[in-house]
């Protein structure tokens, strides 16, 4: 008879583990006027999302309370 006993301890750094700009803590992101000019049409959705599925998917990656903001 072989008996095996194993203990696993998991740990992780507090979220986030890297520094990000305060405006990037919520989705949709709040862009400065200069950033919006640089991003141009890249901030526009390529297709409609009337059910909000894309927003819900993206929100799953953001920690904290969501804040609704306009991209423009």
VEXDREN-2710 file (C-alpha; in Angstrom, 1 decimal):
% VEXDREN-2710
k/r/px/py/pz
1/UNK/0.0/0.0/0.0
2/UNK/1.3/3.5/-0.9
3/UNK/-0.1/6.5/0.9
4/UNK/0.6/10.0/-0.4
5/UNK/-0.2/13.2/1.4
6/UNK/0.2/16.5/-0.5
7/UNK/-0.4/20.1/0.6
8/UNK/-0.5/22.9/-2.0
9/UNK/-0.3/26.5/-1.0
10/UNK/-1.2/29.1/-3.6
11/UNK/-0.5/32.8/-3.4
12/UNK/-0.5/35.7/-5.8
13/UNK/0.3/39.4/-5.7
14/UNK/-2.6/41.8/-5.2
15/UNK/-4.4/42.9/-8.4
16/UNK/-3.2/44.5/-10.5
17/UNK/0.4/43.2/-10.5
18/UNK/1.5/46.1/-12.7
19/UNK/0.9/49.8/-12.8
20/UNK/-1.7/51.1/-15.2
21/UNK/-3.1/54.5/-15.7
22/UNK/-6.0/55.3/-13.5
23/UNK/-8.3/55.9/-16.4
24/UNK/-7.6/52.3/-17.6
25/UNK/-9.2/50.8/-14.4
26/UNK/-12.7/50.9/-15.9
27/UNK/-14.3/50.1/-19.3
28/UNK/-15.0/51.7/-21.6
29/UNK/-11.8/53.6/-21.2
30/UNK/-11.7/57.4/-20.9
31/UNK/-9.3/58.8/-23.5
32/UNK/-7.8/62.3/-23.5
33/UNK/-8.5/64.6/-26.5
34/UNK/-4.9/63.9/-27.7
35/UNK/-5.3/60.2/-27.4
36/UNK/-8.6/60.2/-29.3
37/UNK/-7.0/62.2/-32.1
38/UNK/-4.1/59.7/-32.2
39/UNK/-6.5/56.6/-32.1
40/UNK/-8.8/58.0/-34.8
41/UNK/-11.3/55.5/-36.0
42/UNK/-9.7/52.7/-34.0
43/UNK/-12.0/53.4/-31.1
44/UNK/-15.1/52.9/-33.2
45/UNK/-16.7/49.5/-33.2
46/UNK/-16.6/47.7/-36.6
47/UNK/-20.0/46.2/-36.2
48/UNK/-23.1/46.9/-34.1
49/UNK/-23.5/45.2/-30.7
50/UNK/-27.1/45.8/-29.7
51/UNK/-27.1/43.0/-27.1
52/UNK/-23.9/44.4/-25.4
53/UNK/-22.1/41.1/-25.7
54/UNK/-18.7/42.7/-26.5
55/UNK/-19.0/45.2/-23.6
56/UNK/-19.9/42.3/-21.2
57/UNK/-17.0/40.3/-22.5
58/UNK/-14.5/43.1/-22.0
59/UNK/-15.9/44.0/-18.6
60/UNK/-15.1/40.5/-17.4
61/UNK/-11.4/41.5/-17.6
62/UNK/-11.8/44.7/-15.6
63/UNK/-11.5/44.6/-11.8
64/UNK/-13.8/46.9/-9.8
65/UNK/-17.1/48.8/-10.3
66/UNK/-17.9/49.5/-14.0
67/UNK/-18.3/53.1/-14.9
68/UNK/-20.2/54.0/-18.0
69/UNK/-18.4/56.6/-20.1
70/UNK/-18.6/57.8/-23.7
71/UNK/-15.7/57.1/-26.0
72/UNK/-16.0/60.5/-27.6
END
